[in-house]
Amino acid sequence: MLRSGMLKMDKVAAIRHAVLVAGFSRRRAAREFGASRETVARYLDGAEAGVREPVARPSPTRDAAREALGALLAAQSTMESRKQRLTARRAHELLEGRGVQVGYTVVKELMAERRRRAREVYVPLEYPAGELAEVDFFEVDVIINGEPQVAWLFVMRLMSSGRDFCWLYPRQDQGCFLDGHIRAFEAFGAVPTRCAYDNLKAAVQKILVGSERQLTTRFAALATHFVFEPCFCRPYEGHDKGGVESRGKNIRLQSMVPVPSGTSLDDVSAAVLADVDKRFAEKADSAALWAAELEGMHGLPGGRFDARKVSFEVPVSSSSTVYIDGSTYSVSTSWARSHVTTYAGVHEVEVRWRGESLTRRRVPKGQRDIDYAAHYLAELAKKPQAVRQVADKLVAQLGGEFPSFWRRLVDDHGAKEASRQMARVLRGVIELGRDECERRVSAALSVGDAVATALLVSTAASPDVSSGFVVPASLDVFVASSSVAHFDALLSIGGVQ
């Protein structure tokens, strides 16, 4: 006789042996082994020891609370918002206020079950080679010329092969967004069938019904040029393109720690991209994956797309300045009060008017780039008080010895008179040229002569010496230039006051 104190697994084996082999009845086996006949029946049907199927039991209190909670939420459509979530504690208070007798623990479990059922179920996706790329921007820290600054990392990830392209930009505006696409497609040497995005302003002008979007003009032109289909995530559902979301974070952790530094964003971008490409090449099957990806993509179109933002009929102010993407730039004074066409690129802006073109370095939003030396000399030559207002920046732009000229004039005559004389110097720059003007003013100041006299433009015709005419030695006399101070000295000698 087997003993009833055996381990459960042995007990199951013993019961099955007693009934199926030794011929015990189920009643006798239950009595001998100290088990219920239901337990013996389960073991004979193949149930495992310690495993019991859950049995649904009536729970009237929980059922009443579930029904009341559902009615509560259905009756108040404004119960929750993105930032004001209905908590289990508050739901318990509201249910008790309606006379529902239920414990907080039950309400908490019901709320957890409700949120579990409400959460989205994801579908495992397949990515055919060359079919899809995902695109996004990521905020990063870099060091440029020893100064820490914030930059934006553009990332395009090819979903089939897992190859990435990344580049750093000072902003995440449309110009940088389009430039990133051009660089990525050129780096890959091909274009995927589709590209997936958030609903960013650089690409989407208006969200329509479902997945339809009204594209911005420049982004639509880019998609048409490279022949790819733009696809967009649902609003506030960035995980719809989780591949690039995850990869952007990994690039920051793998290739940008410690914080990268360089002389420009382009230098840092090249170094980060080289590290990203190196990591992809180290994958065991990278060559095969990339070959398959290229096979599924289509080639680059002819001609290069201009990623710059184009604006037509941009007004030029009465101060001869033009406003481009939040920054102010000076242009030639002959363009004042006209309308120009502007091209805003990543690092430069171009202004065109009647066949003329002016290119300037792009400055951060809210700043001004006023070139007094290039655009305002003629006006400043007529306005000494304006010269006084902008003198420091003006002479710095002129360069050479002009900053020292201004300091010398201020020291000798004071700021008011120095402004008048500097206005005359500017007229000399226009009439004589910058180098000749600088030479004459330097010579005059070195001997204490008047600046105005030194800048007089001679209209006398030069003698023709091409025939070999020789000036007699008696006429080869050098007469030094004089100054007002010399005439005052002569008058005092002659007794004239």
Beta strands, then each sheet from edge to edge (+ up, - down):
strand 1: 132-144
strand 2: 147-158
strand 3: 164-169
strand 4: 194-197
strand 5: 204-207
strand 6: 213-215
strand 7: 229-232
strand 8: 261-262
strand 9: 309-315
strand 10: 321-324
strand 11: 327-330
strand 12: 339-344
strand 13: 348-353
strand 14: 356-361
strand 15: 368-369
sheet 1: 3+ 2- 1+ 4+ 7+
sheet 2: 3+ 2- 1+ 8+
sheet 3: 5+ 6-
sheet 4: 9+ 12- 13+ 14-
sheet 5: 10+ 11- 15-
end
